Amino acid sequence: VQLVESGGGSVQAGGSLRLSCAASGDIYSHYCMGWFRQAPGKEREAVANIDFDGRTWYADSVEGRFTASKDNAKNNLYLEMISLKPEDTAMYYCAAKLLYCSIWSSAYNLWGQGTRVTVSS
């Protein structure tokens, strides 16, 4: 199974982006899907996740601005980002792990290649 992210880009502060993650196989029905990000010089951090029942979790820093969703029929995962801030600048990754979600990147065994988001002030 492969994960491929898309949708990154450069926006002004206050702007919006929608990230997508396409899976080559059917994993959404039994997997937790997570969004992580890594800024230069910083550790990878969990941003949001959505479990097999569609329950979501968000980091405090993005709560109310980011929305994770998925389309099981299309094997697609999304991250809608609004009111973007310069501190949201990072490489964003989607990841998958079986069953239950975790905020720890080490718990995920499937990763995409990442898509870069740059937010300018």
Backbone torsions as a table, in degrees:
resi	resn	phi	psi	omega
1	VAL	NA	133.8	177.5
2	GLN	-119.8	146.9	175.8
3	LEU	-115.1	132.5	-178.7
4	VAL	-130.5	116.9	178.7
5	GLU	-89.3	155.4	174.1
6	SER	-155.4	168.4	174.1
7	GLY	104.0	-4.9	178.2
8	GLY	-69.0	170.8	179.4
9	GLY	169.2	-168.3	-179.8
10	SER	-112.5	129.8	179.8
11	VAL	-138.6	162.8	173.5
12	GLN	-81.2	155.7	174.9
13	ALA	-54.8	137.5	-176.4
14	GLY	93.1	-10.6	-178.6
15	GLY	-81.0	-176.6	-175.4
16	SER	-132.8	152.3	172.5
17	LEU	-145.9	153.7	174.8
18	ARG	-124.5	115.5	177.0
19	LEU	-91.1	145.2	176.9
20	SER	-124.3	151.7	176.1
21	CYS	-137.0	117.2	-179.1
22	ALA	-104.2	132.0	177.4
23	ALA	-103.2	142.4	-179.0
24	SER	-78.8	-15.0	178.8
25	GLY	-132.7	176.2	-179.0
26	ASP	-84.3	97.8	179.9
27	ILE	-120.3	-13.0	-170.9
28	TYR	-69.0	-26.2	-175.0
29	SER	-75.7	-17.9	-178.9
30	HIS	-127.2	6.5	-173.4
31	TYR	-120.6	153.7	164.4
32	CYS	-88.6	134.3	177.2
33	MET	-110.9	127.6	-178.0
34	GLY	-118.7	151.5	170.2
35	TRP	-112.5	129.7	177.8
36	PHE	-125.6	161.8	173.8
37	ARG	-142.6	154.6	178.5
38	GLN	-140.3	116.5	176.4
39	ALA	-89.9	156.0	179.8
40	PRO	-54.9	129.0	177.7
41	GLY	78.1	4.3	-179.3
42	LYS	-120.9	162.3	178.2
43	GLU	-77.1	156.4	176.4
44	ARG	-68.1	136.0	-178.3
45	GLU	-130.2	148.5	177.2
46	ALA	-74.6	137.4	-179.9
47	VAL	-108.6	-46.3	-177.7
48	ALA	-162.4	158.4	170.1
49	ASN	-148.6	161.7	-179.9
50	ILE	-141.7	127.1	-174.4
51	ASP	-91.0	-176.9	-174.3
52	PHE	-65.7	-19.2	176.6
53	ASP	-96.7	3.1	178.3
54	GLY	88.1	6.2	177.3
55	ARG	-75.3	139.9	-175.0
56	THR	-117.5	156.0	173.5
57	TRP	-136.6	144.8	178.4
58	TYR	-133.4	145.0	171.1
59	ALA	-66.2	148.9	-179.7
60	ASP	-55.4	-35.0	-175.1
61	SER	-68.2	-17.4	-177.9
62	VAL	-121.4	-4.4	-178.8
63	GLU	-55.2	130.3	-179.6
64	GLY	87.4	-12.9	179.5
65	ARG	-113.6	-31.7	-178.1
66	PHE	-109.6	144.6	177.0
67	THR	-134.9	122.3	176.9
68	ALA	-95.8	139.3	177.3
69	SER	-150.2	168.1	179.1
70	LYS	-147.4	154.7	176.0
71	ASP	-121.3	97.7	-175.4
72	ASN	-60.8	-35.9	-177.0
73	ALA	-65.1	-32.5	-178.6
74	LYS	-99.9	-1.3	-176.4
75	ASN	56.3	40.2	179.8
76	ASN	-118.2	141.9	175.2
77	LEU	-118.2	144.0	-177.7
78	TYR	-130.7	154.2	170.3
79	LEU	-135.1	106.3	177.6
80	GLU	-87.8	124.4	-176.3
81	MET	-122.6	122.9	177.4
82	ILE	-122.8	169.1	179.2
83	SER	47.5	47.5	-176.4
84	LEU	-64.9	145.9	-178.8
85	LYS	-120.3	156.4	177.2
86	PRO	-54.7	-32.2	179.6
87	GLU	-72.1	-5.8	173.8
88	ASP	-83.7	-6.5	179.4
89	THR	-61.7	124.1	-176.7
90	ALA	-178.6	171.7	166.0
91	MET	-87.7	129.3	-178.9
92	TYR	-106.5	135.3	-177.7
93	TYR	-125.1	142.8	166.1
94	CYS	-101.2	151.2	-176.3
95	ALA	-147.7	159.6	-178.6
96	ALA	-137.2	145.6	172.8
97	LYS	-144.5	153.2	-177.9
98	LEU	-69.1	136.4	172.7
99	LEU	63.6	-109.9	-163.0
100	TYR	-84.7	147.6	-175.7
101	CYS	-77.0	159.1	176.6
102	SER	-146.2	153.4	174.9
103	ILE	-91.4	-3.6	-176.7
104	TRP	-94.1	125.2	-176.8
105	SER	-63.0	-28.9	-179.1
106	SER	-66.2	-17.3	-179.8
107	ALA	-79.9	-13.9	-175.7
108	TYR	-97.0	133.9	-176.7
109	ASN	-109.8	-5.1	176.3
110	LEU	-122.4	131.5	-176.2
111	TRP	-136.8	146.3	169.6
112	GLY	-86.5	178.9	-176.8
113	GLN	-85.1	-12.8	178.1
114	GLY	97.0	153.6	173.8
115	THR	-137.8	137.2	-171.5
116	ARG	-89.7	135.5	175.2
117	VAL	-120.0	126.7	178.4
118	THR	-125.0	124.2	-179.8
119	VAL	-118.0	119.4	-178.5
120	SER	-101.8	149.6	-177.9
121	SER	-87.5	NA	NA
